[in-house]
Amino acid sequence: MLKKYLFLSLSIAVVLSLMPEQALSSENIRVAIADNQRNIVLSSPTGFVVEGRNSLQGERTLTVGAASVGSRPLRVRSAGDFIRVNKKSFRGWVELRKKKNGLLLAVNELDIELYLLGVVASEIPHDWHAETLKAQAVASRTYALYQKRMAEGRPYHVLATENSQMYNGRSGERPSTSQAVHETAGQVLVYEGELIPAFYHSSCGGHTEDASTVWDIKEPYLQGVDCDCQNISKYGQWERRFSVDTVAHALRRHGYPVMQITAAAQGAITPAGRVRDVAIRHNGGTTVVPAEVLRAAVGNALIPSVFFELELSQTGGELVFSGRGMGHGVGLCQWGAEEMAQHKFSYRSILGHYYPGTGIAAMEEL
Ligand SMILES: [Zn+2]
């Protein structure tokens, strides 16, 4: 009896480990995973398959130099399951292209459902509530497909960085986030039947932002909504200090002729309470800088959001940012989604709250 039970659980374990292969969508995506490289090192313990050639089962490592790639891209995958590219593991094909500057671009091409396994785990803590992870999976799938539709003419659809969505390939996958992808397989967000750009961010600070104030996108489903993320967010309140020299130098690098800073204050405020622009007084006059430009100049990770108040320190040597939230504030708020999930809201309710008026549709039907 025990033996039979063991065999059964082993079979279940095998089936579960095969699940990623089975939940395919027949919709591929192309992800730029390395750019401007002289050499790219590929490895696979089971050997390689090179498109248009015999498989290289004896080879475990291939170092591909730009000089060895012709005008046609070189497409390689593992003869087994995973191929390592510069030490990270990926599913699907890896395409190496020589660019006009003579360097290599590596593109990972794979089914969008398999791509999402490596995205969701990289974009949200894997130990969060299952409904939060499912909301993230649907938002990420929608965002990826939207980017793909916008990418005509480019050799890839998305980047593997936060400029699109973080993607760490198979190396980044976690069981809980993979389950969220499987349980929502093929589901995307639509507004009046059209796919939406499903922006999301870490923590809004209490009210999400109208996309129109950040990027000039005016859509009813990207209007700001109330959010309870402040109850649990680790970005609830923060303070960051930078020397006036650091800020002046960062702004000069971005083309603003800011000299010795003598005062600073937030200017116009968005309806949600974020700072639109900042007035910097310095010994060359007063310069007005959009708050998101100032944030990017100093470092997006260093100033978590533009939901801040700004003042000069009493000594005059530092700029003090006191704020809340993390990220641009548009669309789904991850910490707010987690707060809703902890209060028993489903992923569908969560998505309906942050993208008002949208519904869920099957990717194949769009
Ligand atoms: Zn929020």
Boltz pocket constraint, residues with backbone or C-beta under 6 A from the ligand:
constraints:
  - pocket:
      binder: B
      contacts: [[A, 202], [A, 203], [A, 204], [A, 205], [A, 206], [A, 207], [A, 208], [A, 227], [A, 228], [A, 229], [A, 230], [A, 333], [A, 335], [A, 336]]
      max_distance: 6.0
